[in-house]
Amino acid sequence: MTKAITELSELADIPAEWVHVDKRIYPGEDLRLPGAYLKWYDVREAGEDAAPAISEQARQYLRDQAESGELQFENELGYAQLHHDGGYYLIVGLWRKDELWTGIFFLDGDEFKRYPAKPGAFRATQNVVELDTTAHERRAWARFLRTDRGEAAKRAYIEDYCTGVVGVP
């Protein structure tokens, strides 16, 4: 049943000066951690230079957190995306059966930290650009789940990368 919505002027009221910027996904070198194997993505504006030192810092943060036991991995496959969007945000997605479990981290000054939970029932988890990576990974994981989930299927999943301009229709 379709309902007529007559008044939309107050909904999705995004300021006129805010501009959605095209970004690009760049697959990076995968990251092997104790208990996890993560595909790696760097997400930034299309013309923006890479920041290998920041990427390595994010990777080292995950290594250190895994080795200290602060991050508990359960022999999982997943992905990480380091997104430069004003600051640097690191989103880690882990596949547990058919569920995506995520952790969000950010660069605070000179070190990465867990992104603090905001009060209330609703909170930002990913923006439209980050969702492109997640949508690709969801499709790749769904294909994996429909296989025998053996070695060849695992390799097919980890070799299936998202690339290109993201956040566009």
KOLKE-617245 format. One line per field, with one value per residue: x, y, z of N, C-alpha, C in turn; residue in three letters. Coordinates in Angstrom, 3 decimals. Example, Ala and Ser with C-alpha at 12.3 -4.5 7.8 and 13.67 -1.06 7.14 Angstrom:
! KOLKE-617245
n_xx <- c(13.190 | 12.850)
n_yy <- c(-5.690 | -2.250)
n_zz <- c(7.800 | 7.080)
ca_xx <- c(12.300 | 13.670)
ca_yy <- c(-4.500 | -1.060)
ca_zz <- c(7.800 | 7.140)
c_xx <- c(13.200 | 12.900)
c_yy <- c(-3.300 | 0.030)
c_zz <- c(7.800 | 7.870)
code <- c(ALA | SER)
! end
This chain:
! KOLKE-617245
n_xx <- c(0.838 | 0.631 | 1.314 | 0.433 | 2.736 | 2.695 | 4.132 | 7.394 | 9.329 | 10.726 | 12.244 | 15.293 | 16.991 | 19.597 | 22.335 | 22.847 | 25.471 | 26.975 | 28.771 | 28.742 | 31.458 | 33.213 | 34.810 | 37.511 | 38.236 | 40.994 | 42.472 | 44.620 | 47.601 | 46.819 | 46.046 | 47.381 | 46.509 | 46.835 | 44.516 | 42.906 | 42.269 | 42.483 | 41.166 | 42.369 | 41.580 | 42.122 | 40.525 | 39.863 | 39.780 | 39.557 | 41.750 | 43.593 | 46.704 | 48.226 | 48.621 | 50.918 | 52.276 | 50.325 | 48.560 | 50.183 | 50.482 | 47.860 | 47.597 | 49.569 | 48.472 | 46.236 | 47.618 | 49.033 | 46.885 | 45.640 | 47.668 | 47.933 | 45.567 | 43.435 | 41.831 | 39.871 | 40.107 | 38.544 | 39.598 | 38.960 | 37.688 | 37.714 | 37.510 | 39.218 | 38.825 | 40.429 | 39.589 | 39.980 | 38.574 | 38.310 | 39.359 | 41.124 | 39.602 | 39.104 | 37.623 | 36.726 | 35.594 | 34.247 | 33.471 | 31.144 | 29.767 | 26.831 | 26.819 | 27.862 | 30.307 | 31.433 | 34.059 | 35.000 | 37.483 | 39.661 | 41.989 | 43.488 | 45.040 | 48.203 | 47.771 | 45.904 | 42.594 | 39.796 | 36.626 | 34.500 | 31.425 | 28.345 | 25.784 | 22.354 | 19.921 | 20.477 | 23.240 | 25.970 | 27.350 | 28.486 | 29.364 | 27.976 | 29.951 | 31.669 | 29.858 | 29.739 | 32.027 | 31.379 | 29.010 | 30.012 | 31.677 | 29.756 | 28.330 | 30.401 | 30.916 | 28.463 | 28.490 | 30.619 | 29.482 | 27.731 | 29.221 | 31.398 | 32.979 | 35.655 | 39.278 | 39.780 | 37.490 | 37.768 | 40.065 | 39.073 | 37.248 | 38.999 | 40.439 | 38.735 | 38.205 | 37.002 | 36.930 | 37.495 | 35.577 | 33.595 | 30.497 | 28.773 | 25.751)
n_yy <- c(-1.176 | 2.156 | 5.259 | 8.647 | 11.191 | 14.326 | 16.539 | 17.389 | 19.251 | 19.772 | 17.558 | 15.658 | 17.893 | 19.173 | 21.323 | 23.904 | 24.632 | 22.388 | 19.877 | 16.915 | 14.859 | 13.173 | 10.087 | 7.705 | 4.246 | 2.409 | -0.601 | -2.085 | -3.645 | -6.750 | -7.550 | -9.609 | -10.868 | -12.091 | -14.533 | -13.424 | -12.440 | -9.743 | -7.965 | -5.019 | -1.589 | 1.680 | 4.734 | 7.703 | 11.129 | 11.381 | 12.689 | 12.920 | 12.467 | 9.383 | 8.216 | 6.671 | 6.420 | 6.910 | 4.855 | 2.641 | 3.148 | 2.734 | 0.015 | -1.004 | -0.304 | -2.044 | -4.491 | -4.287 | -4.069 | -6.525 | -8.315 | -7.634 | -8.495 | -6.813 | -6.532 | -9.083 | -11.660 | -14.268 | -16.326 | -15.311 | -14.005 | -10.885 | -7.333 | -4.168 | -0.690 | 2.289 | 5.463 | 8.663 | 11.492 | 14.395 | 13.701 | 10.699 | 7.624 | 4.352 | 1.484 | -1.687 | -4.704 | -7.797 | -11.092 | -13.193 | -16.082 | -15.386 | -12.749 | -9.357 | -7.999 | -5.087 | -2.731 | 0.530 | 2.937 | 5.760 | 8.313 | 10.081 | 12.857 | 11.802 | 9.087 | 6.050 | 5.333 | 3.733 | 4.482 | 6.588 | 5.565 | 7.098 | 8.814 | 7.691 | 6.036 | 5.949 | 6.091 | 7.209 | 4.945 | 4.252 | 6.177 | 7.217 | 6.691 | 4.814 | 2.776 | 1.783 | 0.168 | -1.723 | -2.771 | -4.059 | -5.953 | -7.388 | -8.645 | -10.227 | -11.860 | -13.171 | -14.705 | -16.394 | -17.777 | -19.455 | -21.486 | -24.402 | -23.493 | -23.969 | -24.007 | -22.911 | -21.344 | -19.517 | -18.193 | -17.071 | -15.249 | -13.481 | -12.439 | -10.850 | -7.702 | -4.412 | -1.587 | 1.689 | 4.729 | 5.867 | 6.161 | 7.312 | 7.383)
n_zz <- c(0.000 | -0.871 | 0.563 | 0.422 | 0.794 | 1.898 | 2.840 | 2.708 | 3.157 | 5.542 | 5.973 | 5.684 | 5.549 | 4.413 | 4.752 | 2.325 | 1.701 | 2.171 | 0.522 | -1.304 | -1.830 | -4.368 | -3.870 | -3.873 | -3.928 | -2.914 | -3.088 | -0.704 | 0.655 | 2.051 | 5.503 | 7.892 | 10.943 | 14.345 | 14.451 | 12.481 | 9.077 | 7.058 | 4.357 | 2.800 | 2.499 | 1.274 | 1.472 | -0.112 | -1.335 | -4.875 | -6.211 | -4.210 | -2.542 | -1.510 | 1.880 | 3.125 | 5.598 | 7.547 | 6.958 | 7.592 | 10.296 | 11.193 | 10.612 | 12.326 | 14.772 | 14.853 | 14.855 | 17.309 | 19.131 | 18.738 | 19.502 | 22.192 | 23.184 | 23.391 | 21.169 | 20.108 | 17.997 | 16.146 | 14.457 | 11.793 | 8.686 | 6.965 | 6.492 | 6.271 | 6.265 | 5.693 | 6.000 | 4.796 | 5.796 | 6.514 | 9.091 | 10.023 | 9.736 | 10.792 | 9.859 | 10.756 | 9.563 | 10.377 | 9.462 | 10.818 | 10.587 | 9.022 | 9.734 | 10.014 | 11.923 | 13.406 | 14.093 | 15.028 | 14.648 | 15.242 | 14.230 | 16.647 | 17.247 | 17.460 | 17.602 | 17.101 | 18.217 | 19.861 | 18.523 | 20.266 | 21.799 | 21.111 | 22.956 | 23.132 | 21.014 | 18.292 | 16.060 | 14.067 | 11.761 | 9.289 | 6.434 | 3.234 | 1.348 | 2.610 | 2.831 | 0.242 | 0.008 | 1.973 | 0.880 | -1.403 | -0.140 | 1.287 | -0.772 | -1.839 | 0.373 | 0.652 | -1.679 | -1.011 | 1.195 | -0.094 | -1.097 | -0.798 | 1.159 | 1.373 | 0.950 | -1.680 | -2.064 | 0.014 | -0.817 | -3.174 | -2.094 | -0.663 | -2.750 | -4.142 | -4.714 | -3.951 | -6.014 | -7.426 | -8.150 | -5.531 | -3.674 | -5.415 | -7.372)
ca_xx <- c(0.000 | 1.391 | 0.702 | 0.882 | 3.413 | 2.422 | 5.041 | 8.766 | 10.255 | 11.543 | 12.978 | 16.578 | 17.360 | 21.058 | 22.712 | 23.205 | 26.925 | 27.594 | 28.929 | 29.174 | 32.682 | 33.525 | 35.986 | 37.980 | 38.710 | 42.264 | 42.846 | 45.996 | 48.106 | 46.010 | 46.648 | 47.229 | 46.608 | 46.531 | 43.091 | 42.115 | 42.865 | 41.677 | 41.416 | 42.638 | 41.186 | 42.313 | 39.466 | 40.208 | 39.362 | 40.177 | 43.027 | 44.394 | 47.847 | 48.184 | 49.305 | 51.395 | 52.659 | 49.084 | 48.080 | 51.014 | 50.152 | 46.585 | 47.889 | 50.308 | 47.497 | 45.489 | 48.553 | 49.282 | 45.651 | 45.420 | 48.692 | 47.687 | 44.291 | 42.370 | 40.937 | 39.788 | 39.703 | 38.145 | 39.948 | 37.944 | 37.984 | 37.009 | 38.129 | 39.437 | 38.910 | 40.960 | 38.937 | 40.361 | 37.387 | 38.564 | 40.298 | 41.285 | 38.696 | 39.421 | 36.469 | 37.069 | 34.423 | 34.544 | 32.340 | 30.863 | 28.686 | 26.237 | 26.729 | 29.000 | 30.641 | 32.314 | 34.696 | 35.372 | 38.613 | 40.000 | 43.290 | 43.329 | 46.391 | 49.213 | 47.511 | 44.558 | 41.805 | 38.427 | 35.681 | 33.613 | 29.984 | 27.559 | 24.549 | 21.140 | 19.683 | 20.993 | 24.593 | 26.573 | 28.227 | 29.222 | 28.761 | 27.587 | 31.166 | 32.089 | 28.862 | 30.069 | 32.944 | 30.629 | 28.085 | 30.820 | 32.104 | 28.575 | 28.073 | 31.487 | 30.733 | 27.280 | 28.949 | 31.412 | 28.600 | 27.033 | 30.205 | 31.773 | 33.747 | 36.995 | 40.439 | 39.601 | 36.440 | 38.352 | 40.949 | 38.223 | 36.737 | 40.016 | 40.953 | 37.646 | 38.336 | 36.211 | 37.780 | 36.831 | 34.926 | 32.533 | 29.573 | 27.972 | 24.646)
ca_yy <- c(0.000 | 3.395 | 6.415 | 9.934 | 12.065 | 15.645 | 17.585 | 16.901 | 20.381 | 19.757 | 16.297 | 15.601 | 19.295 | 19.253 | 22.701 | 24.121 | 24.754 | 21.073 | 19.263 | 15.511 | 14.769 | 11.840 | 9.445 | 6.534 | 3.126 | 1.836 | -1.786 | -2.102 | -4.965 | -7.365 | -7.561 | -10.858 | -10.650 | -13.316 | -14.828 | -12.741 | -12.032 | -8.610 | -7.235 | -3.631 | -0.524 | 3.092 | 5.515 | 9.126 | 11.858 | 10.806 | 13.311 | 13.046 | 11.569 | 8.338 | 8.524 | 5.361 | 6.420 | 6.785 | 3.494 | 1.736 | 3.396 | 2.051 | -1.416 | -1.316 | -0.222 | -3.308 | -5.546 | -4.120 | -4.372 | -7.973 | -8.995 | -7.371 | -9.086 | -5.792 | -6.941 | -10.538 | -12.226 | -15.663 | -16.999 | -14.732 | -13.218 | -9.610 | -6.237 | -2.901 | 0.464 | 3.503 | 6.530 | 10.040 | 12.333 | 15.384 | 12.952 | 9.323 | 6.685 | 2.968 | 0.618 | -3.096 | -5.571 | -9.221 | -11.959 | -14.287 | -16.754 | -14.438 | -11.441 | -8.439 | -7.368 | -3.976 | -1.862 | 1.811 | 3.555 | 7.027 | 8.883 | 11.183 | 13.395 | 10.935 | 7.670 | 5.542 | 4.971 | 3.294 | 5.581 | 6.510 | 5.416 | 8.304 | 8.493 | 7.590 | 4.789 | 6.021 | 6.642 | 7.009 | 3.778 | 4.394 | 7.140 | 6.643 | 6.215 | 3.585 | 1.744 | 1.143 | -0.931 | -2.732 | -3.432 | -4.994 | -7.047 | -8.200 | -9.512 | -11.214 | -12.820 | -13.982 | -15.715 | -17.351 | -18.608 | -20.413 | -22.456 | -25.399 | -22.703 | -24.536 | -23.152 | -22.163 | -20.342 | -18.472 | -17.396 | -16.283 | -14.112 | -12.474 | -11.843 | -10.069 | -6.368 | -3.270 | -0.504 | 2.702 | 5.883 | 5.386 | 7.156 | 7.889 | 6.464)
ca_zz <- c(0.000 | -0.968 | 1.215 | -0.101 | 1.750 | 1.326 | 3.293 | 2.847 | 3.221 | 6.756 | 6.057 | 4.967 | 5.329 | 4.406 | 4.420 | 0.918 | 1.537 | 2.281 | -0.791 | -1.312 | -2.621 | -4.883 | -3.286 | -4.608 | -3.106 | -3.353 | -2.305 | -0.227 | 1.027 | 3.097 | 6.831 | 8.646 | 12.380 | 15.082 | 14.472 | 11.440 | 7.808 | 6.614 | 3.119 | 3.193 | 1.574 | 1.595 | 0.839 | -0.062 | -2.528 | -6.076 | -6.533 | -3.000 | -2.434 | -0.490 | 3.137 | 3.573 | 7.015 | 8.324 | 6.721 | 8.388 | 11.701 | 11.438 | 10.620 | 13.552 | 15.864 | 14.882 | 15.291 | 18.744 | 19.862 | 18.655 | 20.301 | 23.612 | 23.567 | 23.406 | 20.086 | 20.091 | 16.715 | 16.305 | 13.198 | 10.925 | 7.497 | 6.978 | 5.758 | 6.971 | 5.377 | 6.293 | 5.245 | 5.104 | 5.643 | 7.552 | 9.908 | 9.551 | 10.389 | 10.469 | 10.090 | 10.592 | 9.468 | 10.522 | 9.143 | 11.746 | 9.859 | 8.072 | 10.378 | 9.949 | 13.200 | 13.059 | 15.074 | 14.428 | 15.311 | 14.595 | 14.567 | 17.591 | 17.388 | 16.848 | 17.847 | 16.840 | 19.395 | 19.574 | 18.373 | 21.437 | 21.568 | 21.362 | 23.674 | 22.329 | 20.293 | 16.929 | 15.918 | 12.745 | 11.665 | 8.036 | 5.514 | 1.944 | 0.681 | 3.285 | 2.538 | -1.038 | 0.321 | 2.709 | -0.051 | -2.194 | 0.733 | 1.588 | -1.932 | -1.910 | 1.458 | 0.324 | -2.643 | -0.243 | 2.020 | -0.950 | -1.583 | 0.210 | 2.123 | 1.463 | 0.662 | -2.933 | -1.849 | 0.866 | -1.674 | -4.078 | -1.321 | -0.348 | -3.989 | -4.730 | -4.131 | -4.406 | -6.513 | -8.229 | -7.542 | -4.651 | -3.147 | -6.501 | -7.688)
c_xx <- c(0.882 | 0.621 | 1.268 | 1.531 | 3.323 | 3.436 | 6.433 | 9.773 | 11.161 | 12.387 | 14.248 | 17.045 | 18.871 | 21.446 | 23.223 | 24.714 | 27.652 | 27.616 | 29.399 | 30.339 | 32.880 | 34.814 | 36.342 | 38.476 | 39.973 | 42.545 | 44.323 | 46.431 | 47.273 | 46.787 | 46.331 | 47.476 | 46.426 | 45.008 | 42.264 | 42.959 | 41.947 | 42.122 | 41.551 | 42.218 | 41.585 | 41.266 | 39.813 | 39.692 | 40.189 | 41.550 | 43.986 | 45.533 | 47.624 | 48.943 | 49.832 | 51.787 | 51.428 | 48.521 | 48.877 | 50.736 | 48.845 | 46.795 | 48.595 | 49.396 | 46.717 | 46.376 | 48.746 | 48.060 | 45.352 | 46.409 | 48.480 | 46.396 | 43.151 | 41.354 | 41.002 | 39.271 | 39.504 | 38.385 | 38.974 | 38.537 | 37.190 | 37.757 | 38.305 | 39.451 | 39.366 | 40.476 | 39.433 | 39.179 | 37.434 | 39.604 | 40.455 | 40.432 | 38.994 | 38.226 | 36.895 | 35.774 | 34.848 | 33.293 | 32.271 | 29.583 | 28.104 | 26.064 | 28.018 | 29.162 | 31.664 | 32.887 | 35.130 | 36.439 | 38.926 | 41.372 | 43.051 | 44.716 | 47.375 | 48.975 | 46.068 | 43.911 | 40.472 | 37.536 | 34.681 | 32.146 | 29.289 | 26.303 | 23.361 | 21.076 | 20.321 | 22.378 | 25.087 | 27.446 | 29.073 | 28.545 | 28.542 | 28.793 | 31.615 | 31.119 | 29.101 | 31.014 | 32.186 | 29.659 | 28.830 | 31.201 | 30.931 | 28.264 | 29.142 | 31.319 | 29.526 | 27.639 | 29.738 | 30.514 | 27.887 | 27.976 | 30.411 | 32.618 | 35.136 | 38.058 | 40.251 | 38.557 | 36.951 | 39.266 | 40.152 | 37.658 | 37.827 | 40.624 | 39.908 | 37.607 | 37.370 | 37.187 | 36.913 | 36.271 | 33.745 | 31.649 | 28.769 | 26.866 | 25.003)
c_yy <- c(1.237 | 4.519 | 7.678 | 10.725 | 13.461 | 16.704 | 17.012 | 18.015 | 20.351 | 18.491 | 16.348 | 16.997 | 19.451 | 20.670 | 22.824 | 24.171 | 23.414 | 20.418 | 17.819 | 15.389 | 13.333 | 11.340 | 8.241 | 5.500 | 2.560 | 0.595 | -1.705 | -3.523 | -5.508 | -7.426 | -8.877 | -10.538 | -11.989 | -13.508 | -14.140 | -12.477 | -10.961 | -8.105 | -5.759 | -2.671 | 0.831 | 3.859 | 6.989 | 9.807 | 11.384 | 11.400 | 13.407 | 12.026 | 10.536 | 8.807 | 7.212 | 5.320 | 6.263 | 5.374 | 2.493 | 1.921 | 2.691 | 0.542 | -1.821 | -1.248 | -1.537 | -4.467 | -5.493 | -4.499 | -5.873 | -8.719 | -8.797 | -8.012 | -8.087 | -6.038 | -8.453 | -11.000 | -13.724 | -16.458 | -16.612 | -14.120 | -11.925 | -8.581 | -5.033 | -1.804 | 1.669 | 4.664 | 7.884 | 10.935 | 13.414 | 14.853 | 11.574 | 8.396 | 5.285 | 2.104 | -0.810 | -3.894 | -7.026 | -10.021 | -13.094 | -14.947 | -15.749 | -13.046 | -10.650 | -7.778 | -6.280 | -3.289 | -0.600 | 2.454 | 4.860 | 7.488 | 10.131 | 11.738 | 12.498 | 9.452 | 7.303 | 5.131 | 4.412 | 4.524 | 5.494 | 6.374 | 6.722 | 7.912 | 8.419 | 6.286 | 4.782 | 6.638 | 6.369 | 5.760 | 3.835 | 5.474 | 6.471 | 6.086 | 4.883 | 2.436 | 1.080 | -0.038 | -2.066 | -3.477 | -4.449 | -6.211 | -7.956 | -9.154 | -10.597 | -12.279 | -13.718 | -15.055 | -16.804 | -18.305 | -19.684 | -21.468 | -23.545 | -24.774 | -23.292 | -23.510 | -22.307 | -21.066 | -19.198 | -17.579 | -16.521 | -15.072 | -13.063 | -11.835 | -10.989 | -8.699 | -5.371 | -2.186 | 0.542 | 3.855 | 5.368 | 6.532 | 7.861 | 6.893 | 5.471)
c_zz <- c(0.000 | -0.295 | 0.592 | 1.030 | 1.169 | 1.717 | 3.543 | 3.115 | 4.447 | 6.895 | 5.215 | 4.592 | 5.484 | 4.007 | 2.983 | 0.713 | 1.660 | 0.908 | -0.613 | -2.291 | -3.093 | -4.244 | -4.139 | -3.601 | -3.739 | -2.505 | -1.927 | 0.071 | 2.186 | 4.405 | 7.532 | 10.103 | 13.086 | 15.133 | 13.411 | 10.200 | 7.238 | 5.251 | 3.519 | 2.090 | 2.145 | 0.802 | 1.016 | -1.315 | -3.713 | -6.375 | -5.366 | -2.989 | -1.332 | 0.744 | 3.726 | 5.048 | 7.909 | 8.170 | 7.556 | 9.877 | 12.081 | 11.517 | 11.921 | 14.769 | 15.979 | 15.329 | 16.811 | 19.573 | 19.852 | 19.549 | 21.794 | 24.110 | 23.653 | 22.300 | 20.001 | 18.737 | 16.887 | 15.021 | 12.098 | 9.671 | 7.598 | 6.171 | 6.670 | 5.926 | 6.187 | 5.437 | 5.729 | 4.769 | 6.717 | 8.524 | 9.294 | 10.407 | 9.877 | 10.853 | 9.782 | 10.596 | 9.500 | 10.215 | 10.148 | 11.256 | 8.873 | 8.673 | 10.183 | 11.312 | 12.894 | 14.293 | 14.357 | 15.301 | 14.589 | 15.060 | 15.402 | 17.887 | 16.684 | 17.115 | 17.511 | 18.156 | 18.935 | 19.473 | 19.519 | 21.038 | 21.928 | 22.134 | 22.720 | 21.568 | 18.914 | 16.924 | 14.508 | 12.793 | 10.406 | 7.211 | 4.157 | 1.178 | 1.289 | 3.009 | 1.190 | -0.818 | 0.996 | 1.800 | -0.914 | -1.347 | 1.103 | 0.446 | -2.045 | -0.825 | 1.197 | -0.699 | -1.922 | 0.551 | 1.215 | -1.537 | -0.536 | 1.319 | 2.385 | 1.085 | -0.598 | -2.772 | -0.972 | 0.046 | -2.630 | -3.345 | -1.120 | -1.594 | -4.703 | -4.053 | -4.751 | -4.866 | -7.183 | -7.432 | -6.746 | -4.192 | -4.212 | -6.839 | -8.777)
code <- c(MET | THR | LYS | ALA | ILE | THR | GLU | LEU | SER | GLU | LEU | ALA | ASP | ILE | PRO | ALA | GLU | TRP | VAL | HIS | VAL | ASP | LYS | ARG | ILE | TYR | PRO | GLY | GLU | ASP | LEU | ARG | LEU | PRO | GLY | ALA | TYR | LEU | LYS | TRP | TYR | ASP | VAL | ARG | GLU | ALA | GLY | GLU | ASP | ALA | ALA | PRO | ALA | ILE | SER | GLU | GLN | ALA | ARG | GLN | TYR | LEU | ARG | ASP | GLN | ALA | GLU | SER | GLY | GLU | LEU | GLN | PHE | GLU | ASN | GLU | LEU | GLY | TYR | ALA | GLN | LEU | HIS | HIS | ASP | GLY | GLY | TYR | TYR | LEU | ILE | VAL | GLY | LEU | TRP | ARG | LYS | ASP | GLU | LEU | TRP | THR | GLY | ILE | PHE | PHE | LEU | ASP | GLY | ASP | GLU | PHE | LYS | ARG | TYR | PRO | ALA | LYS | PRO | GLY | ALA | PHE | ARG | ALA | THR | GLN | ASN | VAL | VAL | GLU | LEU | ASP | THR | THR | ALA | HIS | GLU | ARG | ARG | ALA | TRP | ALA | ARG | PHE | LEU | ARG | THR | ASP | ARG | GLY | GLU | ALA | ALA | LYS | ARG | ALA | TYR | ILE | GLU | ASP | TYR | CYS | THR | GLY | VAL | VAL | GLY | VAL | PRO)
! end
